[in-house]
Amino acid sequence: MHHHIGDPRLSVIIRIDAEAGSTRIEVHGVVTAANVRALYVVARRVAHKLPDHEIVIDLAHSRVSEPAIDELRERARLSLIYSGIDASETPCRLRLVDPLVVLKARAHV
């Protein structure tokens, strides 16, 4: 199936490893600046339910727009997740598994 950069559909699989103290959010589909908030909602729920867990957002099975990966990397660097709804932030241990494909924005002349 071919996805274009504007495809808003994402699916996630959440894997909780209680022994390792981590939760992996495996993302499938195309992550854009417009739909990245959905990942924040999922990650924030995990952070609230399992505050001691490291949250791993696994993008290896997705394609991610350049603005979205830049934003996710900054969130991981800061160890903060946006609510996805308002401007509030939740502290967490956040790590990314980079996507194989980063979609570059086309320059319009």
C-alpha positions, 0 to 999 in steps of 0.5 A: 500500500502506498501512503502519501505524505498527507495520509492521516491514518496511524496505527499503534501497538503498545507493548509493556515490558514490566520487567524492563520497566519500559513501554514500546509504542510501535507506530505504523503509517505516516507521521506528519506534523498534523497527526503527531499529536495522536502519538503524544496522547498515547504516550502521555496516557502511558506516562500517567499510568506507568510513571516509572517506565521509559517510553519508547516511540518506535518509528521503524515501521513508519514514515515520518515527515521531517517536521514531525521527526524534528519535533519528536526528537526535541520532545525526547531531548527535553524528556517532555510530552505535549498533552496533544490537546493543550500546551501542558507538558508531562515529564517522562523518559522518552526514547525514539527508534528512528524511522527508515524513511524521513519524508522531505518537504518539497520546496515550491518555487 
